[in-house]
Amino acid sequence: MNVGRFTAKHRSIATRVGNPRWVVALTFIAVVALGLANIDENPLSVGRTPPAEDEILAYHVDEDRDIVVKVPIEIDAVEVTTWTALPPQDDVPCDSALRYPYGFTATFIDEQGHQVARHDFDLESRISCDPDRPADSSEYAARLANGGGPVTDPRMSLVVTRDTLPRGGHLRLRAKPAPTTPGPDGRPAYNVPPVLPRLTVLTRLEGRYQRGEALRKVFEQSLDADERQRVVRNVSALGFADLPDLARERVLTTWARRLEAAGIEQKDYTVSRLLLRRFRTPYPRAEGRGTSEFVVGERHAAALNFRGPAELHLEGPEGRTVRIADGYVAPSPVVLGPEGRAVVLLQREDIRSVIIDALGPDFGVRFAVPRDQASVQIGEILHRTTPEGLRVETPPDVRIVRYLDLDPKAPVVARIAPGQDFLGILLRTEIDLGADVEAGEANLVARWGPGEREFAKLQVMLPRSRFEWWSEGFDATDPRMAILRVPPGAERIELTGDPRTHVRLRTLEPGVLETLYRIPYRVQLQDDETWRYAPFDISEWTDIRAANLDELERNDRFSDLREQVRIEKVGKGARGPGDVPERPLLPEHAPVRRRLLSPAYQSPGEAYPGDAWTPLIDPKHALIEAAGNRAGRVVVTWRAERARLGKQVSLVVDGETATEERIAALAGTLKLDLSPGKHHLAIQGLGSTGAAYMDAAPADGGPIVRRRDVYELTGTRPLVLKFDQHPGETLHLVLFMVTQGGNAPYRVRYDIEGAKPGSTLGAFFRRITIPEGILTGRTGDFGRGTLWEAATDRRGVDGIARAVIRLGDDLSPGPRTVRLWLQGQKEDGMANRLWVGPVLVGQPPGAKPTDPRVWVEDE
């Protein structure tokens, strides 16, 4: 089946030739003359237009006359592929975000000449091009051979004739005027050029025929490996050999053949030669490449991810006020001064997201930093030079993700592969920009059979997102992951729902238990932080194609979501502290315990965590608190080198020795009452390899450490963790794996006693449970810390990794026992001992927690 292109029919010309040798001679002369005619005084340069991979004759579809094609009785549908050509002009922007709306009307005429049906098709497209190359040498999806204006990407519409023209007839096509703003449904049309040019609609038409059984078998036997791959490319994510029999039969049955327009060229229709290439401007993995202006306001915010201090330049409307939060601190107002400019000095040295919003209605803002600070931004960003050349733009890292639109009658179809136990459905909905609401309702129905109970329903309110929006201009909600346990024997699941609900289909990636982010996002975050929407190399869930994706895209049943990559805290994201409870677990049988000190960062003005220590290896200004359990005092925990035994250790405050004691053991504490406020502290007498930490915040901000209890896991006996799981509760058991003295690969086997699935057929749930498995990784991937009781001279060299065991709401409630066994300890290079810190996320602690908070993705 030759889908997506056809070639012009060649007319045979009868020529009378006497001696056959003249044929050879004339052919040779013609080839030489053609070659000489194509010689240019200038050689072909790299900047020339890329050659076409195919060319076709496309019909013009006008607003003032019909194109008429005969519909044979043998076909059941007409595939209408359309392009639009812009008028020749010099200032067409190479902007893949711009949409060019157009449409056409299809009228069905039966074999007796009667009109039996009429359908309108409203489409939109864009121009594929390369913004870094001149227009005359840029890549393209389609281009007019006569050198006219730019041509948009093709769009395919399926005009079904099976029911309206069962005995054949004619199909008439006529162009419609471009839709105006707002559209017929009252929604505004976004991302269109300020002045919509007059578009010329071009089309080619193919009839969809059906092969009989005999022809189908012959056709299948004739396909080589490449042809088989091409046949299923737009049908399924599976290969040809993996298709079920019914799906393979469906693929091989349908084929297309070009349909000709009736009448005389230039009188009844007009044709143009189109040059085609397979190039498409990709839906950017990172829209931040080249996006110079970003919209902020009271309801919308921008996120910039930085790894150190920066001099952030802002440009927008003069006199407007923006608010900037450098990490998790209260936002500071900044007024855009003369010419709408302002400069903000961001002092933090750690990895964090800078959140920018504003008071009042939305307006556009540009962001830039000095050219030598371009590397301070994390992300796949193209840093373009500003017009004056002194700085580079630092736009938000925005990624575009395609969702499929639900419909109450026409389903999105998910094919269930053999062995697929779960179907994940990530859903969002849309909210009108002008609507003063903070949530939107999403609803979903999944049906796997005709029976009364062979379906599941979900109706949920989703909060509006400040950071995400749909390409059509609507606000987006936060996502919700709905998981369906696939019923036995189900081969497909049909999803229907409200058209404002949009979904992505997912399934479990076999053997993957954790997400590994892609470089440059593979950086160490704080324990209670996570990336939101950063791209990954591997992930527990993988996206899958809808079985009817081709049909959905032909009918424009998709929406593109703009997601801002950012770093978030627990629960409520960048809007404030999270509300997801958690508690550290104490293993059974009292295994050996140590304290792990993991690096963190304290910003000026932030609340000092209860589990924090501040390094006092070098003298430092400390902020003594005026209230709370640290009020009016400081405690310094120290360790001295062995040669200092019997000598003095002293604490110097504001230049004077405040307290001292004899070193009788290698470790100890110094306690001192101090007035609230800022003091300069230093410790003396520990030796060159000694270490000390104070339980007071650095007055000017800076590095700190967070303490966590970790427990020994060796090959001699398992680590046993016990807790209860309540009805409908989703829990995450987060395990911090630590190796002393460096990094090492590890392998830990786990099993969950009492993990029996509940009755989940006919209902959605949020998280599935894998009752046993192997956790593998390498310590150091999550950073390095210090095992305090190890009492070595080397600090910050102990490798840390993090693993997660998920206990979903698919389980019946009851007690849980999780056992961890260390594996592979006798293999060369594998860890023979681990220190494990277990934290249960999803249940509140019995008392006020002191350990650092953690967070894991729950979608």
Residue pairs with C-beta under 8 A, 6 or more apart in sequence:
1 231
1 254
1 255
1 256
2 255
2 256
3 79
3 206
3 234
3 256
4 81
4 154
4 156
5 54
5 56
5 276
6 56
6 204
6 206
6 258
7 54
7 55
7 56
8 55
8 56
8 57
8 273
9 258
17 23
46 137
47 133
47 134
47 136
47 137
48 137
49 136
49 137
49 138
49 140
49 143
50 137
50 139
50 140
50 277
50 279
52 143
52 275
52 276
52 277
53 276
53 277
53 278
54 275
54 276
54 277
55 145
55 273
55 274
55 275
55 276
56 204
56 273
56 274
56 276
57 204
57 271
57 272
57 273
57 274
58 83
58 202
58 203
58 204
58 271
58 272
58 273
58 274
59 67
59 202
59 203
59 204
59 205
59 261
59 269
59 270
59 271
60 67
60 200
60 201
60 202
60 269
60 270
60 271
60 272
61 67
61 82
61 104
61 173
61 174
61 175
61 201
61 202
61 203
62 174
62 175
62 201
62 270
63 174
63 175
63 176
63 177
65 174
65 268
66 107
66 172
66 173
66 174
67 172
67 173
67 174
67 203
67 261
67 269
68 170
68 171
68 172
68 261
68 262
68 263
68 268
69 78
69 170
69 171
69 173
69 205
69 259
69 260
69 261
69 262
70 168
70 169
70 170
70 259
70 260
70 262
71 78
71 161
71 165
71 168
71 169
71 170
71 171
71 207
71 259
72 168
72 207
73 166
73 167
73 168
74 207
74 209
74 210
75 161
75 207
75 208
75 209
76 160
76 161
76 162
76 208
76 210
77 158
77 159
77 160
77 161
77 162
77 207
77 208
78 158
78 159
78 161
78 171
78 205
78 206
78 207
78 208
78 259
79 156
79 157
79 158
79 159
79 205
79 206
79 207
79 208
79 256
80 104
80 106
80 121
80 156
80 157
80 158
80 159
80 173
80 203
80 205
81 154
81 155
81 156
81 157
81 203
81 204
81 205
81 206
82 102
82 104
82 123
82 154
82 155
82 156
82 157
82 201
82 202
82 203
83 125
83 142
83 151
83 152
83 153
83 154
83 155
83 201
83 202
83 203
83 274
84 100
84 102
84 125
84 151
84 152
84 199
84 200
84 201
84 202
85 144
85 148
85 149
85 150
85 151
85 152
85 199
85 200
85 202
85 272
86 92
86 100
86 127
86 149
86 150
86 151
86 152
86 197
86 199
86 200
87 148
87 149
87 197
87 198
87 200
88 147
88 148
88 149
89 149
89 197
92 127
92 135
92 149
92 150
93 193
94 127
94 129
94 130
94 131
94 135
94 138
95 127
95 131
96 126
96 127
96 128
96 129
96 281
96 283
96 284
97 126
97 191
97 287
97 471
98 126
98 127
98 191
98 192
98 193
99 124
99 125
99 126
99 189
99 190
99 191
99 192
99 471
100 124
100 125
100 126
100 127
100 152
100 178
100 192
100 193
100 196
100 199
101 122
101 123
101 124
101 178
101 179
101 189
101 192
101 196
102 123
102 124
102 125
102 175
102 176
102 178
102 199
102 201
103 120
103 121
103 122
103 123
103 175
103 176
103 178
103 179
104 120
104 121
104 173
104 174
104 175
104 176
104 201
104 203
105 118
105 119
105 120
105 121
105 173
105 174
105 175
105 176
106 118
106 119
106 120
106 121
106 159
106 171
106 172
106 173
107 115
107 117
107 118
107 171
107 172
107 173
107 174
108 115
108 116
108 117
108 118
108 161
108 164
108 165
108 169
108 170
108 171
109 115
109 116
109 169
109 170
109 171
109 172
110 116
110 164
110 165
110 167
110 169
111 165
111 167
111 168
111 169
116 164
116 165
116 169
117 164
119 159
120 176
121 157
122 176
122 179
122 556
123 155
123 157
123 556
124 155
124 556
125 152
125 153
125 154
125 155
126 152
126 153
126 281
127 150
127 151
127 152
127 153
127 281
128 139
128 140
128 141
128 153
128 279
128 280
128 281
129 135
129 138
129 139
129 140
129 150
129 281
130 138
130 139
130 281
131 290
133 139
135 150
139 277
139 279
140 150
140 151
140 275
140 277
140 279
141 151
141 152
141 153
141 154
141 276
141 277
141 278
141 279
141 280
142 151
142 152
142 153
142 154
142 274
142 275
142 276
142 277
143 150
143 151
143 274
143 275
144 151
144 272
144 273
144 274
144 275
145 272
145 273
145 274
145 275
146 272
146 273
148 272
149 197
151 202
151 274
152 199
153 280
155 554
156 553
156 554
157 554
157 555
158 208
158 551
158 554
158 555
159 171
161 169
161 171
165 171
170 262
171 205
173 203
175 201
178 196
178 199
179 189
180 189
181 188
181 189
181 192
182 188
182 189
183 189
187 432
187 472
187 474
188 433
188 473
190 471
190 472
190 473
191 471
191 472
191 473
202 272
202 274
204 258
205 258
205 259
205 261
206 256
206 257
206 258
206 259
207 256
207 257
207 258
207 259
208 254
208 255
208 256
209 254
209 255
209 256
209 257
210 253
210 254
211 219
211 252
211 253
211 254
211 255
216 249
216 252
216 253
219 252
219 255
220 248
220 252
223 231
223 240
228 239
228 240
228 241
229 239
229 240
231 240
231 251
231 252
232 238
232 239
232 240
232 243
232 251
234 549
234 550
235 247
235 251
235 547
235 550
236 243
236 247
236 415
236 545
236 547
237 544
237 545
238 417
240 248
240 251
242 417
243 251
244 491
247 415
247 547
261 268
261 269
262 268
263 269
265 271
283 400
283 402
283 560
284 398
284 399
284 400
285 380
285 399
285 400
285 535
286 379
286 380
286 381
286 397
286 398
286 399
286 565
287 398
287 399
287 400
287 562
288 379
288 380
288 381
288 382
288 395
288 396
288 397
288 398
289 380
289 381
289 382
290 382
290 384
290 395
291 395
291 396
291 398
292 366
292 384
292 393
292 395
293 364
293 365
293 366
294 302
294 364
294 365
294 366
294 367
294 395
294 396
295 362
295 363
295 364
295 365
296 302
296 322
296 356
296 357
296 358
296 362
296 363
296 365
297 357
297 358
297 360
297 361
297 362
297 363
298 357
298 358
298 359
298 360
298 361
299 362
299 464
299 466
299 475
300 357
300 362
300 466
300 467
300 469
300 475
301 355
301 356
301 357
301 466
301 467
301 574
302 355
302 356
302 357
302 365
302 367
302 396
302 467
302 564
303 353
303 354
303 355
303 356
303 396
303 397
303 467
303 564
303 565
303 566
303 574
304 312
304 353
304 354
304 356
304 367
304 377
304 394
304 396
304 397
305 351
305 352
305 353
305 354
305 377
305 378
305 379
305 397
305 565
305 566
305 567
306 346
306 348
306 351
306 352
306 353
306 354
306 376
306 377
306 378
307 350
307 351
307 375
307 376
307 377
307 378
307 523
308 348
308 349
308 350
308 376
309 345
309 346
309 347
309 348
309 349
309 376
310 345
310 346
310 369
310 373
310 376
310 377
311 343
311 344
311 345
311 346
311 369
311 370
311 373
312 324
312 343
312 344
312 345
312 346
312 354
312 367
312 368
312 369
312 394
313 341
313 342
313 343
313 367
313 368
313 369
313 391
314 322
314 334
314 336
314 341
314 342
314 343
314 344
314 356
314 365
314 366
314 367
315 336
315 339
315 340
315 341
315 365
315 366
315 368
316 322
316 336
316 340
316 363
316 364
316 365
316 366
317 336
317 340
317 363
317 364
318 336
318 337
318 338
318 339
318 340
319 335
319 336
319 340
320 335
320 336
320 340
320 358
320 360
320 363
321 333
321 334
321 335
321 336
321 358
321 359
322 333
322 334
322 336
322 342
322 356
322 357
322 358
322 365
323 331
323 332
323 333
323 334
323 356
323 357
323 358
323 359
324 331
324 332
324 334
324 344
324 354
324 355
324 356
325 331
325 332
325 354
325 355
325 356
325 574
326 346
326 347
326 348
326 352
326 354
326 603
327 348
327 350
327 352
327 353
327 354
327 603
327 606
328 352
328 569
328 574
328 577
328 603
328 606
329 603
329 605
329 606
330 605
331 355
331 357
333 359
334 342
334 344
335 342
336 342
346 354
347 604
347 701
348 601
348 603
348 701
349 601
349 702
349 703
350 600
350 601
350 603
351 378
351 523
351 524
351 525
351 567
352 567
352 601
353 566
353 567
353 568
353 574
355 566
355 574
356 365
356 367
357 466
358 365
366 393
367 393
367 394
367 395
367 396
368 386
368 391
368 392
368 393
368 394
369 376
369 377
369 391
369 392
369 394
370 390
370 391
370 392
371 385
371 390
371 391
371 392
374 383
374 392
374 394
377 383
377 394
378 397
378 520
378 521
378 523
379 397
379 520
379 521
379 565
380 397
380 520
380 535
381 394
381 395
381 397
383 392
383 393
383 394
384 392
384 393
385 391
385 392
385 393
386 392
386 393
396 564
396 565
397 564
397 565
397 566
398 562
398 563
398 564
398 565
399 533
399 535
399 562
399 563
399 565
400 471
400 560
400 561
400 562
400 563
401 504
401 560
401 561
401 563
402 504
402 558
402 559
402 560
402 561
403 428
403 502
403 503
403 504
403 558
403 559
403 560
403 561
404 412
404 502
404 503
404 504
404 505
404 546
404 549
404 552
404 557
404 558
404 559
405 499
405 501
405 502
405 552
405 557
405 558
405 559
406 412
406 444
406 495
406 496
406 497
406 498
406 499
406 501
406 502
406 503
407 496
407 497
407 499
407 557
408 496
408 497
408 498
408 499
409 496
410 496
410 555
410 557
411 447
411 494
411 495
411 496
411 548
412 494
412 495
412 496
412 503
412 505
412 546
412 548
412 552
412 557
413 492
413 493
413 494
413 495
413 546
413 547
413 548
414 423
414 492
414 493
414 494
414 495
414 505
414 544
414 546
414 547
415 491
415 492
415 547
416 423
416 486
416 490
416 491
416 492
416 493
417 507
420 486
420 507
421 485
421 486
421 508
422 483
422 484
422 485
422 486
422 507
422 508
422 768
423 446
423 483
423 484
423 486
423 493
423 505
423 506
423 507
424 481
424 482
424 483
424 505
424 506
424 507
424 508
424 541
425 444
425 446
425 481
425 482
425 483
425 484
425 495
425 503
425 504
425 505
425 506
425 764
426 479
426 480
426 481
426 482
426 503
426 504
426 506
426 859
427 442
427 444
427 479
427 480
427 482
427 501
427 502
427 503
427 504
428 442
428 462
428 468
428 476
428 477
428 478
428 479
428 480
428 501
428 502
428 561
429 440
429 441
429 442
429 462
429 476
429 477
429 498
429 500
429 501
429 502
430 440
430 470
430 472
430 474
430 475
430 476
430 477
430 500
430 502
430 559
431 437
431 439
431 440
431 464
431 474
431 475
431 476
431 477
432 474
432 475
433 473
433 474
433 475
437 464
438 463
438 464
439 461
439 462
439 463
439 464
439 477
440 461
440 462
440 464
440 477
440 500
441 459
441 460
441 461
441 462
441 498
442 458
442 459
442 460
442 461
442 462
442 477
442 480
442 497
442 498
442 500
442 501
443 457
443 458
443 459
443 460
443 497
443 498
443 501
444 457
444 458
444 459
444 482
444 495
444 496
444 497
444 501
444 503
444 764
445 455
445 456
445 457
445 458
445 495
445 496
445 497
446 455
446 456
446 457
446 484
446 493
446 494
446 495
446 764
447 454
447 455
447 493
447 494
447 496
448 454
448 455
448 486
448 487
448 490
448 492
448 493
448 494
449 455
449 487
449 490
453 762
454 487
455 762
456 484
456 761
456 762
456 763
456 764
458 482
458 764
460 480
462 477
462 478
462 479
462 480
463 477
463 478
464 475
464 476
464 477
464 478
465 475
465 476
465 477
465 478
466 574
466 575
467 563
467 564
467 566
467 574
468 475
468 476
468 478
468 561
468 562
468 563
468 564
469 475
469 476
469 561
469 562
470 476
470 502
470 559
470 560
470 561
470 562
471 559
471 560
471 561
471 562
472 559
476 561
476 562
479 859
480 766
480 859
481 506
481 766
481 767
481 858
481 859
482 764
482 765
482 766
483 764
483 765
483 766
483 767
483 768
483 808
483 810
484 493
484 764
485 757
485 760
485 761
485 765
485 768
485 810
486 493
487 761
492 547
495 503
497 503
502 559
502 561
504 543
505 543
505 544
505 545
505 546
506 541
506 542
506 543
506 544
507 541
507 542
507 544
508 540
508 541
508 542
508 768
509 538
509 539
509 540
509 541
509 542
512 538
512 539
512 540
513 540
513 770
513 773
513 774
513 775
513 803
513 804
514 540
514 775
514 777
514 802
514 803
514 804
515 536
515 538
515 539
515 540
515 857
516 522
516 536
516 537
516 538
516 539
517 531
517 534
517 535
517 536
517 537
518 534
518 535
518 536
518 537
521 531
521 534
521 535
521 536
521 565
524 599
524 782
524 783
525 531
525 567
526 600
526 601
526 706
526 852
527 598
527 600
527 706
527 708
527 852
527 853
527 854
528 569
528 570
528 578
528 852
528 853
528 854
528 855
529 567
529 568
529 569
529 855
530 567
530 568
530 855
530 856
530 857
531 565
531 566
531 567
531 568
532 563
532 564
532 565
532 566
532 567
532 568
532 573
533 563
533 564
533 565
533 566
534 565
546 552
551 557
552 558
566 574
568 574
568 855
569 576
569 577
569 578
569 855
570 577
570 578
570 579
570 580
570 853
570 854
570 855
571 577
571 578
571 579
571 580
571 855
572 578
572 579
578 853
578 855
580 841
580 842
580 855
581 841
581 842
581 843
581 844
581 845
582 839
582 840
582 841
582 842
582 843
582 844
582 845
582 849
582 853
582 854
583 839
583 840
583 843
583 844
583 845
583 846
583 849
584 708
584 709
584 837
584 838
584 839
584 840
584 845
584 849
584 851
585 721
585 723
585 733
585 838
585 839
585 840
587 711
587 719
587 720
587 721
587 838
588 720
588 721
588 722
589 717
589 720
591 711
591 712
591 713
591 719
592 711
592 712
593 709
593 710
593 711
593 712
594 709
594 710
594 712
594 787
594 788
594 789
594 790
594 835
595 707
595 708
595 709
595 710
595 787
595 788
595 789
596 707
596 708
596 709
596 710
596 736
596 738
596 785
596 786
596 787
596 788
596 798
596 800
596 835
596 837
597 613
597 693
597 705
597 706
597 707
597 785
597 786
597 787
597 788
598 705
598 706
598 708
598 783
598 785
598 800
598 852
599 703
599 704
599 705
599 783
599 784
599 785
599 796
600 609
600 612
600 703
600 704
600 705
600 706
600 852
601 701
601 702
601 703
601 704
602 608
602 612
602 614
602 697
602 698
602 701
602 702
602 703
602 704
603 701
604 699
604 700
604 701
606 701
608 623
608 625
608 630
608 696
608 697
609 704
609 706
609 852
610 848
610 849
610 850
611 706
611 707
611 708
611 850
611 851
611 852
612 695
612 697
612 704
612 705
612 706
612 707
613 637
613 693
613 694
613 695
613 704
613 705
613 707
614 620
614 622
614 693
614 694
614 695
614 696
614 697
614 698
614 702
614 703
614 704
614 705
615 691
615 692
615 693
615 703
615 704
615 705
616 636
616 681
616 682
616 683
616 692
616 693
616 694
617 691
617 692
619 652
619 680
619 681
619 682
620 680
620 681
620 682
620 694
620 698
620 702
621 678
621 679
621 680
621 681
621 698
621 699
621 700
622 634
622 678
622 679
622 680
622 681
622 694
622 696
622 697
622 698
622 699
623 677
623 678
623 696
623 697
623 698
623 699
624 630
624 631
624 632
624 633
624 634
624 674
624 675
624 676
624 677
624 678
624 679
624 696
625 631
625 632
625 676
625 696
625 697
626 632
626 676
626 677
630 695
630 696
631 676
632 673
632 674
632 675
632 676
633 671
633 672
633 673
633 674
634 671
634 672
634 674
634 679
634 681
634 694
634 695
634 696
635 669
635 670
635 671
635 694
635 695
636 651
636 669
636 670
636 671
636 672
636 681
636 683
636 692
636 693
636 694
636 695
637 667
637 668
637 669
637 692
637 693
637 694
637 695
638 649
638 667
638 668
638 669
638 670
638 683
638 686
638 690
638 691
638 692
638 693
639 666
639 667
639 686
639 690
639 691
639 692
639 788
639 791
640 649
640 663
640 666
640 667
640 685
640 686
640 687
640 690
641 686
641 687
641 688
641 689
641 690
641 793
642 666
643 687
644 663
644 685
644 686
644 687
644 690
645 663
645 664
645 666
646 662
646 663
646 664
647 662
647 663
647 685
648 660
648 661
648 662
648 663
648 685
649 660
649 661
649 663
649 668
649 670
649 683
649 684
649 685
649 686
650 657
650 659
650 660
650 683
650 684
650 685
651 657
651 658
651 659
651 660
651 670
651 672
651 681
651 682
651 683
652 658
652 681
652 682
652 683
652 684
653 672
653 674
653 679
653 680
653 681
654 679
654 680
655 680
658 672
659 670
659 671
659 672
660 685
661 668
661 670
663 685
666 791
667 791
670 683
678 699
681 694
681 696
683 692
686 692
689 793
691 795
693 705
697 704
698 704
705 785
705 786
706 851
706 852
707 788
707 850
707 851
707 852
708 736
708 837
708 851
708 852
709 837
709 851
710 736
710 738
710 787
710 835
710 836
710 837
711 719
711 835
711 836
711 837
711 838
712 833
712 834
712 835
712 836
713 719
713 748
713 820
713 822
713 833
713 834
713 835
713 836
714 822
714 825
714 832
714 833
714 834
715 821
715 822
715 825
715 826
715 832
718 819
718 820
718 821
719 819
719 820
719 836
719 838
720 817
720 818
720 819
720 820
721 733
721 817
721 818
721 819
721 820
721 838
722 815
722 816
722 817
722 818
723 731
723 815
723 816
723 840
723 843
724 813
724 814
724 815
724 816
725 731
725 807
725 811
725 813
725 814
725 815
725 816
726 813
727 813
728 809
729 809
729 813
729 842
729 843
730 766
730 767
730 806
730 807
730 808
730 809
730 842
730 858
731 806
731 807
731 840
731 841
731 842
731 843
732 804
732 805
732 806
732 807
732 840
732 841
732 842
732 856
732 858
733 804
733 805
733 806
733 807
733 818
733 838
733 839
733 840
733 841
734 802
734 803
734 804
734 838
734 839
734 840
734 841
734 854
734 856
735 748
735 775
735 802
735 803
735 804
735 805
735 820
735 836
735 837
735 838
735 839
736 782
736 800
736 801
736 802
736 836
736 837
736 838
736 839
737 746
737 748
737 777
737 779
737 800
737 801
737 802
737 803
737 834
737 835
737 836
738 779
738 785
738 787
738 798
738 799
738 800
738 801
738 834
738 835
738 836
738 837
739 746
739 779
739 798
739 799
739 831
739 833
739 834
739 835
740 787
740 790
740 792
740 798
740 833
740 835
741 790
741 792
741 794
741 797
741 798
742 780
742 797
742 798
742 799
743 778
743 779
743 780
743 784
743 799
744 778
744 779
744 799
744 829
744 830
744 831
745 776
745 777
745 778
745 779
745 829
745 830
745 831
746 775
746 776
746 777
746 778
746 779
746 801
746 822
746 824
746 830
746 831
746 834
747 774
747 775
747 776
747 822
747 823
747 824
747 830
748 774
748 775
748 776
748 803
748 820
748 821
748 822
748 823
748 834
749 772
749 773
749 774
749 775
749 820
749 821
749 823
750 772
750 773
750 774
750 775
750 805
750 818
750 819
750 820
750 821
751 771
751 772
751 818
751 819
752 769
752 771
752 772
752 805
752 807
752 816
752 817
752 818
753 816
753 817
753 818
753 819
754 814
754 815
754 816
754 817
755 769
755 771
755 807
755 811
755 816
756 811
756 812
757 769
757 810
757 811
757 812
758 810
758 811
758 812
760 810
765 808
765 809
765 810
766 808
766 809
766 858
767 806
767 807
767 808
767 809
767 810
767 858
768 806
768 808
768 810
769 806
769 807
769 808
769 810
769 811
770 806
773 805
774 823
775 803
775 805
777 801
777 803
778 799
778 801
779 798
779 799
779 800
779 801
779 831
779 834
780 799
780 800
780 801
781 801
782 800
782 801
782 802
783 800
784 796
784 797
784 798
784 799
784 800
785 796
785 798
785 800
786 795
786 796
786 797
786 798
787 798
787 835
790 798
804 856
805 818
807 816
820 836
822 831
822 832
822 833
822 834
824 830
825 831
825 832
825 833
826 832
839 851
839 854
841 854
841 855
841 856
